[in-house]
Amino acid sequence: MTNAPRLTAGAAAPDLTVTAPDGAPIRLSSLWDERPLVLAFLRHFG
Amino acid sequence: MGGPEEAREFCGARAPGVLCLADPERHAYRAYGLDLAGAAEVFAPEVLIGGVQAALAGHTQGAPMGEPRQMPGVFVVARGGRLLLAHYSRTVADHGDPAAIRAALDRRP
């Protein structure tokens, strides 16, 4: 799978489904519907 | 990236109260334009210096779980889904400027 191009401020944030801590699917847009969201991608959990 | 169990453990120990999500297949990671690091991003002087400084301050890093070449990134998304900030890390030790993240949150879209 090729990566999408880099995003810039003003662009639409990609809306995908990721996994909540309880294993349930969660749509990213459900998190920014009510308030701003800080989405941090970490290197690893070590 | 790790699975929901790793996310739960990590946040439970290091960021209680923060919602940690898992993206084990890296679909979101790739959709946000993030990529794996090369040698320059992993072995940059600031990474090595930061590691030594952290160790001297008593902070240690456990064994990496998942892909150690995964580059970090931070995005601030406004209500409705427009990006207020898109930070792509220059090295694996670059986690974005907290002041810039705060300023993006304070901005009205």
Backbone of each chain as nested JSON, in Angstrom:
{
  "chains": [
    {"id": "A", "residues": [
      {"number": 1, "name": "MET", "atoms": {"N": [0.855, -1.184, 0.0], "CA": [0.0, 0.0, 0.0], "C": [0.89, 1.233, 0.0]}},
      {"number": 2, "name": "THR", "atoms": {"N": [0.652, 2.148, -0.927], "CA": [1.459, 3.37, -0.973], "C": [0.872, 4.388, -0.002]}},
      {"number": 3, "name": "ASN", "atoms": {"N": [1.724, 5.238, 0.463], "CA": [1.268, 6.252, 1.409], "C": [0.596, 7.395, 0.691]}},
      {"number": 4, "name": "ALA", "atoms": {"N": [-0.325, 8.027, 1.378], "CA": [-0.967, 9.23, 0.865], "C": [0.051, 10.366, 0.931]}},
      {"number": 5, "name": "PRO", "atoms": {"N": [-0.145, 11.421, 0.161], "CA": [0.763, 12.563, 0.26], "C": [0.618, 13.246, 1.618]}},
      {"number": 6, "name": "ARG", "atoms": {"N": [1.646, 14.023, 1.958], "CA": [1.605, 14.743, 3.22], "C": [0.469, 15.753, 3.207]}},
      {"number": 7, "name": "LEU", "atoms": {"N": [-0.115, 15.943, 4.379], "CA": [-1.235, 16.86, 4.546], "C": [-0.729, 18.207, 5.05]}},
      {"number": 8, "name": "THR", "atoms": {"N": [-1.529, 19.236, 4.843], "CA": [-1.201, 20.563, 5.352], "C": [-2.416, 21.132, 6.066]}},
      {"number": 9, "name": "ALA", "atoms": {"N": [-2.175, 22.155, 6.861], "CA": [-3.267, 22.816, 7.562], "C": [-4.292, 23.309, 6.539]}},
      {"number": 10, "name": "GLY", "atoms": {"N": [-5.564, 23.115, 6.858], "CA": [-6.638, 23.503, 5.97], "C": [-7.227, 22.332, 5.2]}},
      {"number": 11, "name": "ALA", "atoms": {"N": [-6.438, 21.278, 5.077], "CA": [-6.921, 20.097, 4.36], "C": [-7.918, 19.331, 5.223]}},
      {"number": 12, "name": "ALA", "atoms": {"N": [-8.702, 18.52, 4.575], "CA": [-9.629, 17.666, 5.309], "C": [-8.848, 16.516, 5.94]}},
      {"number": 13, "name": "ALA", "atoms": {"N": [-9.099, 16.274, 7.208], "CA": [-8.431, 15.162, 7.896], "C": [-9.017, 13.846, 7.391]}},
      {"number": 14, "name": "PRO", "atoms": {"N": [-8.168, 12.902, 7.028], "CA": [-8.694, 11.599, 6.605], "C": [-9.523, 10.967, 7.721]}},
      {"number": 15, "name": "ASP", "atoms": {"N": [-10.647, 10.421, 7.332], "CA": [-11.557, 9.807, 8.292], "C": [-11.545, 8.306, 8.087]}},
      {"number": 16, "name": "LEU", "atoms": {"N": [-10.984, 7.586, 9.053], "CA": [-10.892, 6.148, 8.96], "C": [-11.354, 5.523, 10.27]}},
      {"number": 17, "name": "THR", "atoms": {"N": [-11.468, 4.224, 10.248], "CA": [-11.82, 3.48, 11.45], "C": [-10.554, 2.886, 12.052]}},
      {"number": 18, "name": "VAL", "atoms": {"N": [-10.359, 3.143, 13.335], "CA": [-9.244, 2.559, 14.083], "C": [-9.855, 1.751, 15.227]}},
      {"number": 19, "name": "THR", "atoms": {"N": [-9.03, 1.273, 16.132], "CA": [-9.505, 0.38, 17.178], "C": [-9.395, 1.019, 18.547]}},
      {"number": 20, "name": "ALA", "atoms": {"N": [-10.493, 1.051, 19.264], "CA": [-10.528, 1.577, 20.631], "C": [-9.844, 0.591, 21.574]}},
      {"number": 21, "name": "PRO", "atoms": {"N": [-9.494, 1.047, 22.79], "CA": [-8.823, 0.152, 23.74], "C": [-9.61, -1.108, 24.083]}},
      {"number": 22, "name": "ASP", "atoms": {"N": [-10.922, -1.041, 23.963], "CA": [-11.719, -2.232, 24.261], "C": [-11.867, -3.154, 23.052]}},
      {"number": 23, "name": "GLY", "atoms": {"N": [-11.168, -2.793, 21.958], "CA": [-11.217, -3.616, 20.753], "C": [-12.316, -3.239, 19.783]}},
      {"number": 24, "name": "ALA", "atoms": {"N": [-13.179, -2.312, 20.163], "CA": [-14.279, -1.897, 19.293], "C": [-13.771, -0.951, 18.212]}},
      {"number": 25, "name": "PRO", "atoms": {"N": [-14.358, -1.002, 17.021], "CA": [-13.972, -0.046, 15.976], "C": [-14.48, 1.345, 16.337]}},
      {"number": 26, "name": "ILE", "atoms": {"N": [-13.719, 2.343, 15.981], "CA": [-14.108, 3.724, 16.258], "C": [-13.726, 4.58, 15.061]}},
      {"number": 27, "name": "ARG", "atoms": {"N": [-14.655, 5.359, 14.599], "CA": [-14.44, 6.241, 13.46], "C": [-13.783, 7.511, 13.969]}},
      {"number": 28, "name": "LEU", "atoms": {"N": [-12.699, 7.964, 13.313], "CA": [-12.005, 9.167, 13.768], "C": [-12.932, 10.375, 13.801]}},
      {"number": 29, "name": "SER", "atoms": {"N": [-13.821, 10.496, 12.846], "CA": [-14.714, 11.661, 12.8], "C": [-15.61, 11.742, 14.029]}},
      {"number": 30, "name": "SER", "atoms": {"N": [-15.855, 10.625, 14.696], "CA": [-16.673, 10.667, 15.911], "C": [-15.934, 11.399, 17.022]}},
      {"number": 31, "name": "LEU", "atoms": {"N": [-14.629, 11.508, 16.898], "CA": [-13.828, 12.17, 17.92], "C": [-13.69, 13.663, 17.661]}},
      {"number": 32, "name": "TRP", "atoms": {"N": [-13.844, 14.117, 16.418], "CA": [-13.729, 15.544, 16.165], "C": [-15.09, 16.2, 15.873]}},
      {"number": 33, "name": "ASP", "atoms": {"N": [-16.145, 15.443, 15.981], "CA": [-17.485, 16.003, 15.766], "C": [-17.839, 17.061, 16.804]}},
      {"number": 34, "name": "GLU", "atoms": {"N": [-17.463, 16.809, 18.049], "CA": [-17.89, 17.696, 19.136], "C": [-16.82, 18.681, 19.567]}},
      {"number": 35, "name": "ARG", "atoms": {"N": [-15.547, 18.345, 19.379], "CA": [-14.456, 19.215, 19.847], "C": [-13.199, 18.91, 19.041]}},
      {"number": 36, "name": "PRO", "atoms": {"N": [-12.226, 19.802, 19.076], "CA": [-10.99, 19.543, 18.341], "C": [-10.299, 18.281, 18.849]}},
      {"number": 37, "name": "LEU", "atoms": {"N": [-9.509, 17.702, 17.983], "CA": [-8.815, 16.457, 18.291], "C": [-7.325, 16.622, 18.04]}},
      {"number": 38, "name": "VAL", "atoms": {"N": [-6.509, 16.17, 18.983], "CA": [-5.071, 16.049, 18.759], "C": [-4.816, 14.578, 18.467]}},
      {"number": 39, "name": "LEU", "atoms": {"N": [-4.339, 14.307, 17.283], "CA": [-4.074, 12.933, 16.852], "C": [-2.563, 12.767, 16.741]}},
      {"number": 40, "name": "ALA", "atoms": {"N": [-2.0, 11.998, 17.657], "CA": [-0.555, 11.803, 17.705], "C": [-0.231, 10.366, 17.331]}},
      {"number": 41, "name": "PHE", "atoms": {"N": [0.557, 10.204, 16.29], "CA": [1.023, 8.876, 15.903], "C": [2.377, 8.686, 16.573]}},
      {"number": 42, "name": "LEU", "atoms": {"N": [2.475, 7.643, 17.398], "CA": [3.699, 7.383, 18.14], "C": [4.565, 6.39, 17.405]}},
      {"number": 43, "name": "ARG", "atoms": {"N": [5.825, 6.398, 17.803], "CA": [6.775, 5.504, 17.148], "C": [6.539, 4.055, 17.55]}},
      {"number": 44, "name": "HIS", "atoms": {"N": [6.42, 3.795, 18.835], "CA": [6.135, 2.444, 19.324], "C": [5.754, 2.558, 20.781]}},
      {"number": 45, "name": "PHE", "atoms": {"N": [5.303, 1.483, 21.339], "CA": [4.812, 1.51, 22.703], "C": [5.865, 1.096, 23.715]}},
      {"number": 46, "name": "GLY", "atoms": {"N": [7.112, 0.995, 23.286], "CA": [8.171, 0.593, 24.204], "C": [8.573, 1.692, 25.152]}}
    ]},
    {"id": "B", "residues": [
      {"number": 1, "name": "MET", "atoms": {"N": [2.095, -0.655, 14.14], "CA": [1.611, -0.132, 15.407], "C": [1.046, -1.291, 16.219]}},
      {"number": 2, "name": "GLY", "atoms": {"N": [0.915, -1.093, 17.496], "CA": [0.409, -2.128, 18.369], "C": [-1.084, -2.285, 18.262]}},
      {"number": 3, "name": "GLY", "atoms": {"N": [-1.56, -3.267, 18.962], "CA": [-2.992, -3.535, 18.998], "C": [-3.648, -2.843, 20.172]}},
      {"number": 4, "name": "PRO", "atoms": {"N": [-4.939, -3.08, 20.369], "CA": [-5.652, -2.411, 21.46], "C": [-5.11, -2.749, 22.844]}},
      {"number": 5, "name": "GLU", "atoms": {"N": [-4.589, -3.963, 23.021], "CA": [-4.024, -4.32, 24.325], "C": [-2.799, -3.479, 24.65]}},
      {"number": 6, "name": "GLU", "atoms": {"N": [-1.905, -3.321, 23.658], "CA": [-0.712, -2.499, 23.863], "C": [-1.089, -1.041, 24.112]}},
      {"number": 7, "name": "ALA", "atoms": {"N": [-2.088, -0.56, 23.378], "CA": [-2.553, 0.813, 23.568], "C": [-3.094, 1.009, 24.981]}},
      {"number": 8, "name": "ARG", "atoms": {"N": [-3.858, 0.048, 25.443], "CA": [-4.424, 0.115, 26.782], "C": [-3.335, 0.147, 27.84]}},
      {"number": 9, "name": "GLU", "atoms": {"N": [-2.341, -0.73, 27.698], "CA": [-1.242, -0.796, 28.667], "C": [-0.419, 0.474, 28.654]}},
      {"number": 10, "name": "PHE", "atoms": {"N": [-0.102, 0.954, 27.456], "CA": [0.726, 2.146, 27.32], "C": [0.033, 3.343, 27.965]}},
      {"number": 11, "name": "CYS", "atoms": {"N": [-1.207, 3.588, 27.592], "CA": [-1.916, 4.751, 28.127], "C": [-2.205, 4.595, 29.611]}},
      {"number": 12, "name": "GLY", "atoms": {"N": [-2.479, 3.384, 30.017], "CA": [-2.743, 3.174, 31.428], "C": [-1.552, 3.569, 32.281]}},
      {"number": 13, "name": "ALA", "atoms": {"N": [-0.36, 3.257, 31.764], "CA": [0.851, 3.533, 32.53], "C": [1.385, 4.948, 32.312]}},
      {"number": 14, "name": "ARG", "atoms": {"N": [1.301, 5.462, 31.085], "CA": [1.989, 6.719, 30.771], "C": [1.074, 7.897, 30.484]}},
      {"number": 15, "name": "ALA", "atoms": {"N": [-0.153, 7.635, 30.152], "CA": [-1.05, 8.736, 29.79], "C": [-2.471, 8.433, 30.229]}},
      {"number": 16, "name": "PRO", "atoms": {"N": [-2.667, 8.265, 31.522], "CA": [-4.033, 7.978, 31.985], "C": [-4.962, 9.128, 31.634]}},
      {"number": 17, "name": "GLY", "atoms": {"N": [-6.135, 8.809, 31.197], "CA": [-7.087, 9.838, 30.82], "C": [-7.032, 10.196, 29.344]}},
      {"number": 18, "name": "VAL", "atoms": {"N": [-6.017, 9.7, 28.657], "CA": [-5.89, 9.941, 27.211], "C": [-6.47, 8.741, 26.477]}},
      {"number": 19, "name": "LEU", "atoms": {"N": [-7.202, 8.997, 25.434], "CA": [-7.752, 7.909, 24.621], "C": [-6.675, 7.441, 23.65]}},
      {"number": 20, "name": "CYS", "atoms": {"N": [-6.165, 6.252, 23.86], "CA": [-5.169, 5.671, 22.968], "C": [-5.864, 4.723, 22.004]}},
      {"number": 21, "name": "LEU", "atoms": {"N": [-5.622, 4.908, 20.753], "CA": [-6.238, 4.096, 19.718], "C": [-5.186, 3.223, 19.054]}},
      {"number": 22, "name": "ALA", "atoms": {"N": [-5.614, 2.145, 18.477], "CA": [-4.696, 1.241, 17.795], "C": [-4.977, 1.253, 16.299]}},
      {"number": 23, "name": "ASP", "atoms": {"N": [-3.915, 1.149, 15.538], "CA": [-3.996, 1.139, 14.073], "C": [-3.017, 0.082, 13.579]}},
      {"number": 24, "name": "PRO", "atoms": {"N": [-3.236, -1.186, 13.962], "CA": [-2.232, -2.231, 13.745], "C": [-1.85, -2.457, 12.29]}},
      {"number": 25, "name": "GLU", "atoms": {"N": [-2.743, -2.189, 11.365], "CA": [-2.431, -2.357, 9.944], "C": [-1.896, -1.059, 9.33]}},
      {"number": 26, "name": "ARG", "atoms": {"N": [-1.803, -0.016, 10.126], "CA": [-1.274, 1.292, 9.696], "C": [-2.086, 1.935, 8.575]}},
      {"number": 27, "name": "HIS", "atoms": {"N": [-3.371, 1.679, 8.532], "CA": [-4.197, 2.318, 7.496], "C": [-4.286, 3.821, 7.746]}},
      {"number": 28, "name": "ALA", "atoms": {"N": [-4.585, 4.212, 8.997], "CA": [-4.67, 5.634, 9.315], "C": [-3.296, 6.276, 9.189]}},
      {"number": 29, "name": "TYR", "atoms": {"N": [-2.295, 5.6, 9.647], "CA": [-0.908, 6.074, 9.584], "C": [-0.531, 6.448, 8.151]}},
      {"number": 30, "name": "ARG", "atoms": {"N": [-0.811, 5.577, 7.237], "CA": [-0.496, 5.844, 5.823], "C": [-1.412, 6.912, 5.229]}},
      {"number": 31, "name": "ALA", "atoms": {"N": [-2.68, 6.9, 5.62], "CA": [-3.622, 7.892, 5.087], "C": [-3.236, 9.306, 5.489]}},
      {"number": 32, "name": "TYR", "atoms": {"N": [-2.554, 9.446, 6.63], "CA": [-2.09, 10.755, 7.072], "C": [-0.722, 11.096, 6.482]}},
      {"number": 33, "name": "GLY", "atoms": {"N": [-0.241, 10.271, 5.551], "CA": [0.991, 10.578, 4.832], "C": [2.261, 10.277, 5.605]}},
      {"number": 34, "name": "LEU", "atoms": {"N": [2.172, 9.48, 6.641], "CA": [3.342, 9.127, 7.443], "C": [4.053, 7.936, 6.819]}},
      {"number": 35, "name": "ASP", "atoms": {"N": [5.337, 7.794, 7.121], "CA": [6.136, 6.756, 6.485], "C": [7.196, 6.254, 7.461]}},
      {"number": 36, "name": "LEU", "atoms": {"N": [7.901, 5.226, 7.046], "CA": [8.947, 4.66, 7.89], "C": [10.231, 5.477, 7.77]}},
      {"number": 37, "name": "ALA", "atoms": {"N": [11.013, 5.476, 8.834], "CA": [12.262, 6.229, 8.885], "C": [13.367, 5.513, 8.139]}},
      {"number": 38, "name": "GLY", "atoms": {"N": [14.289, 6.314, 7.624], "CA": [15.542, 5.788, 7.106], "C": [16.597, 5.954, 8.183]}},
      {"number": 39, "name": "ALA", "atoms": {"N": [17.825, 5.604, 7.854], "CA": [18.911, 5.697, 8.833], "C": [19.104, 7.128, 9.329]}},
      {"number": 40, "name": "ALA", "atoms": {"N": [18.921, 8.093, 8.46], "CA": [19.125, 9.497, 8.834], "C": [18.149, 9.948, 9.91]}},
      {"number": 41, "name": "GLU", "atoms": {"N": [16.936, 9.424, 9.862], "CA": [15.925, 9.804, 10.858], "C": [16.104, 9.05, 12.177]}},
      {"number": 42, "name": "VAL", "atoms": {"N": [16.677, 7.875, 12.126], "CA": [16.848, 7.07, 13.34], "C": [18.14, 7.421, 14.06]}},
      {"number": 43, "name": "PHE", "atoms": {"N": [19.208, 7.672, 13.298], "CA": [20.519, 7.898, 13.896], "C": [20.975, 9.351, 13.823]}},
      {"number": 44, "name": "ALA", "atoms": {"N": [20.034, 10.26, 13.656], "CA": [20.369, 11.685, 13.637], "C": [21.025, 12.067, 14.963]}},
      {"number": 45, "name": "PRO", "atoms": {"N": [21.943, 13.026, 14.945], "CA": [22.615, 13.431, 16.184], "C": [21.648, 13.817, 17.302]}},
      {"number": 46, "name": "GLU", "atoms": {"N": [20.561, 14.512, 16.954], "CA": [19.625, 14.906, 18.014], "C": [18.964, 13.696, 18.663]}},
      {"number": 47, "name": "VAL", "atoms": {"N": [18.823, 12.611, 17.918], "CA": [18.236, 11.391, 18.484], "C": [19.204, 10.759, 19.476]}},
      {"number": 48, "name": "LEU", "atoms": {"N": [20.457, 10.666, 19.074], "CA": [21.467, 10.049, 19.944], "C": [21.719, 10.912, 21.176]}},
      {"number": 49, "name": "ILE", "atoms": {"N": [21.824, 12.224, 20.97], "CA": [22.046, 13.138, 22.102], "C": [20.87, 13.097, 23.058]}},
      {"number": 50, "name": "GLY", "atoms": {"N": [19.659, 13.125, 22.524], "CA": [18.464, 13.043, 23.352], "C": [18.399, 11.748, 24.145]}},
      {"number": 51, "name": "GLY", "atoms": {"N": [18.814, 10.667, 23.54], "CA": [18.82, 9.378, 24.227], "C": [19.794, 9.363, 25.385]}},
      {"number": 52, "name": "VAL", "atoms": {"N": [20.967, 9.947, 25.166], "CA": [21.97, 10.013, 26.238], "C": [21.47, 10.911, 27.369]}},
      {"number": 53, "name": "GLN", "atoms": {"N": [20.888, 12.064, 27.01], "CA": [20.358, 12.971, 28.03], "C": [19.252, 12.32, 28.84]}},
      {"number": 54, "name": "ALA", "atoms": {"N": [18.398, 11.609, 28.18], "CA": [17.301, 10.927, 28.875], "C": [17.849, 9.858, 29.821]}},
      {"number": 55, "name": "ALA", "atoms": {"N": [18.829, 9.109, 29.34], "CA": [19.417, 8.059, 30.179], "C": [20.091, 8.663, 31.404]}},
      {"number": 56, "name": "LEU", "atoms": {"N": [20.787, 9.78, 31.201], "CA": [21.445, 10.435, 32.336], "C": [20.438, 10.965, 33.345]}},
      {"number": 57, "name": "ALA", "atoms": {"N": [19.229, 11.293, 32.862], "CA": [18.174, 11.774, 33.751], "C": [17.39, 10.624, 34.371]}},
      {"number": 58, "name": "GLY", "atoms": {"N": [17.802, 9.408, 34.065], "CA": [17.16, 8.249, 34.672], "C": [16.019, 7.65, 33.882]}},
      {"number": 59, "name": "HIS", "atoms": {"N": [15.792, 8.157, 32.672], "CA": [14.711, 7.612, 31.852], "C": [15.267, 6.521, 30.952]}},
      {"number": 60, "name": "THR", "atoms": {"N": [14.555, 5.452, 30.886], "CA": [15.0, 4.347, 30.038], "C": [13.889, 3.983, 29.059]}},
      {"number": 61, "name": "GLN", "atoms": {"N": [14.277, 3.345, 28.026], "CA": [13.314, 2.897, 27.025], "C": [13.314, 1.383, 27.04]}},
      {"number": 62, "name": "GLY", "atoms": {"N": [12.155, 0.819, 27.061], "CA": [12.045, -0.63, 27.031], "C": [12.273, -1.159, 25.632]}},
      {"number": 63, "name": "ALA", "atoms": {"N": [12.109, -2.433, 25.495], "CA": [12.263, -3.04, 24.177], "C": [11.169, -2.507, 23.26]}},
      {"number": 64, "name": "PRO", "atoms": {"N": [11.521, -2.131, 22.045], "CA": [10.506, -1.605, 21.131], "C": [9.454, -2.657, 20.815]}},
      {"number": 65, "name": "MET", "atoms": {"N": [8.216, -2.215, 20.815], "CA": [7.129, -3.074, 20.37], "C": [6.691, -2.53, 19.02]}},
      {"number": 66, "name": "GLY", "atoms": {"N": [6.556, -3.379, 18.065], "CA": [6.124, -2.924, 16.751], "C": [7.301, -2.465, 15.919]}},
      {"number": 67, "name": "GLU", "atoms": {"N": [7.059, -1.566, 15.018], "CA": [8.026, -1.111, 14.032], "C": [8.841, 0.072, 14.562]}},
      {"number": 68, "name": "PRO", "atoms": {"N": [10.126, -0.115, 14.879], "CA": [10.92, 0.986, 15.427], "C": [11.237, 2.079, 14.407]}},
      {"number": 69, "name": "ARG", "atoms": {"N": [11.035, 1.811, 13.129], "CA": [11.304, 2.832, 12.117], "C": [10.09, 3.71, 11.846]}},
      {"number": 70, "name": "GLN", "atoms": {"N": [9.035, 3.488, 12.555], "CA": [7.811, 4.25, 12.337], "C": [8.025, 5.698, 12.732]}},
      {"number": 71, "name": "MET", "atoms": {"N": [7.847, 6.62, 11.808], "CA": [8.02, 8.034, 12.095], "C": [6.794, 8.586, 12.809]}},
      {"number": 72, "name": "PRO", "atoms": {"N": [6.998, 9.378, 13.847], "CA": [5.871, 10.006, 14.542], "C": [5.296, 11.174, 13.738]}},
      {"number": 73, "name": "GLY", "atoms": {"N": [4.12, 11.591, 14.147], "CA": [3.48, 12.758, 13.562], "C": [2.357, 13.212, 14.463]}},
      {"number": 74, "name": "VAL", "atoms": {"N": [2.043, 14.513, 14.414], "CA": [0.966, 15.067, 15.238], "C": [0.067, 15.908, 14.346]}},
      {"number": 75, "name": "PHE", "atoms": {"N": [-1.231, 15.72, 14.51], "CA": [-2.217, 16.465, 13.735], "C": [-3.252, 17.039, 14.689]}},
      {"number": 76, "name": "VAL", "atoms": {"N": [-3.606, 18.296, 14.488], "CA": [-4.69, 18.906, 15.255], "C": [-5.846, 19.083, 14.288]}},
      {"number": 77, "name": "VAL", "atoms": {"N": [-6.982, 18.504, 14.637], "CA": [-8.153, 18.513, 13.77], "C": [-9.249, 19.35, 14.421]}},
      {"number": 78, "name": "ALA", "atoms": {"N": [-9.771, 20.315, 13.676], "CA": [-10.857, 21.159, 14.188], "C": [-12.172, 20.387, 14.153]}},
      {"number": 79, "name": "ARG", "atoms": {"N": [-13.134, 20.868, 14.937], "CA": [-14.488, 20.31, 14.824], "C": [-14.903, 20.379, 13.363]}},
      {"number": 80, "name": "GLY", "atoms": {"N": [-15.433, 19.313, 12.853], "CA": [-15.835, 19.265, 11.461], "C": [-14.807, 18.615, 10.554]}},
      {"number": 81, "name": "GLY", "atoms": {"N": [-13.55, 18.471, 11.037], "CA": [-12.582, 17.674, 10.299], "C": [-11.539, 18.397, 9.472]}},
      {"number": 82, "name": "ARG", "atoms": {"N": [-11.36, 19.718, 9.645], "CA": [-10.279, 20.413, 8.922], "C": [-9.028, 20.4, 9.781]}},
      {"number": 83, "name": "LEU", "atoms": {"N": [-7.893, 20.201, 9.14], "CA": [-6.636, 20.196, 9.877], "C": [-6.231, 21.619, 10.268]}},
      {"number": 84, "name": "LEU", "atoms": {"N": [-5.87, 21.795, 11.532], "CA": [-5.326, 23.058, 12.009], "C": [-3.798, 22.984, 12.051]}},
      {"number": 85, "name": "LEU", "atoms": {"N": [-3.273, 21.775, 12.16], "CA": [-1.832, 21.57, 12.241], "C": [-1.514, 20.18, 11.705]}},
      {"number": 86, "name": "ALA", "atoms": {"N": [-0.453, 20.1, 10.919], "CA": [0.042, 18.795, 10.458], "C": [1.544, 18.801, 10.667]}},
      {"number": 87, "name": "HIS", "atoms": {"N": [2.002, 18.045, 11.658], "CA": [3.433, 18.007, 11.965], "C": [3.998, 16.639, 11.609]}},
      {"number": 88, "name": "TYR", "atoms": {"N": [4.93, 16.622, 10.687], "CA": [5.648, 15.398, 10.31], "C": [7.021, 15.479, 10.954]}},
      {"number": 89, "name": "SER", "atoms": {"N": [7.341, 14.54, 11.79], "CA": [8.583, 14.588, 12.547], "C": [9.796, 14.483, 11.633]}},
      {"number": 90, "name": "ARG", "atoms": {"N": [10.835, 15.24, 11.975], "CA": [12.076, 15.234, 11.188], "C": [12.943, 14.032, 11.551]}},
      {"number": 91, "name": "THR", "atoms": {"N": [12.865, 13.608, 12.816], "CA": [13.586, 12.428, 13.282], "C": [12.645, 11.634, 14.189]}},
      {"number": 92, "name": "VAL", "atoms": {"N": [13.07, 10.454, 14.587], "CA": [12.218, 9.63, 15.454], "C": [12.075, 10.229, 16.843]}},
      {"number": 93, "name": "ALA", "atoms": {"N": [12.925, 11.19, 17.185], "CA": [12.855, 11.835, 18.495], "C": [12.042, 13.134, 18.474]}},
      {"number": 94, "name": "ASP", "atoms": {"N": [11.607, 13.549, 17.334], "CA": [10.849, 14.795, 17.181], "C": [9.369, 14.489, 17.354]}},
      {"number": 95, "name": "HIS", "atoms": {"N": [8.788, 15.051, 18.421], "CA": [7.369, 14.792, 18.682], "C": [6.526, 16.042, 18.577]}},
      {"number": 96, "name": "GLY", "atoms": {"N": [7.029, 17.04, 17.911], "CA": [6.264, 18.254, 17.733], "C": [6.427, 19.21, 18.892]}},
      {"number": 97, "name": "ASP", "atoms": {"N": [6.174, 20.459, 18.614], "CA": [6.321, 21.52, 19.609], "C": [4.998, 21.662, 20.372]}},
      {"number": 98, "name": "PRO", "atoms": {"N": [5.014, 21.404, 21.676], "CA": [3.768, 21.527, 22.446], "C": [3.132, 22.924, 22.32]}},
      {"number": 99, "name": "ALA", "atoms": {"N": [3.953, 23.958, 22.221], "CA": [3.411, 25.319, 22.081], "C": [2.672, 25.479, 20.752]}},
      {"number": 100, "name": "ALA", "atoms": {"N": [3.185, 24.87, 19.698], "CA": [2.52, 24.944, 18.393], "C": [1.207, 24.161, 18.405]}},
      {"number": 101, "name": "ILE", "atoms": {"N": [1.211, 23.05, 19.094], "CA": [-0.017, 22.251, 19.215], "C": [-1.055, 23.029, 20.001]}},
      {"number": 102, "name": "ARG", "atoms": {"N": [-0.635, 23.644, 21.093], "CA": [-1.537, 24.458, 21.908], "C": [-2.085, 25.644, 21.103]}},
      {"number": 103, "name": "ALA", "atoms": {"N": [-1.207, 26.287, 20.337], "CA": [-1.633, 27.429, 19.521], "C": [-2.654, 26.986, 18.474]}},
      {"number": 104, "name": "ALA", "atoms": {"N": [-2.46, 25.81, 17.895], "CA": [-3.422, 25.296, 16.908], "C": [-4.767, 25.031, 17.566]}},
      {"number": 105, "name": "LEU", "atoms": {"N": [-4.743, 24.504, 18.774], "CA": [-5.996, 24.237, 19.494], "C": [-6.714, 25.532, 19.835]}},
      {"number": 106, "name": "ASP", "atoms": {"N": [-5.965, 26.589, 20.084], "CA": [-6.564, 27.871, 20.456], "C": [-7.078, 28.641, 19.249]}},
      {"number": 107, "name": "ARG", "atoms": {"N": [-6.67, 28.229, 18.056], "CA": [-7.077, 28.897, 16.836], "C": [-8.526, 28.573, 16.523]}},
      {"number": 108, "name": "ARG", "atoms": {"N": [-9.266, 29.512, 15.988], "CA": [-10.636, 29.232, 15.557], "C": [-10.59, 28.977, 14.056]}},
      {"number": 109, "name": "PRO", "atoms": {"N": [-11.17, 27.835, 13.585], "CA": [-11.107, 27.511, 12.163], "C": [-11.918, 28.479, 11.318]}}
    ]}
  ]
}
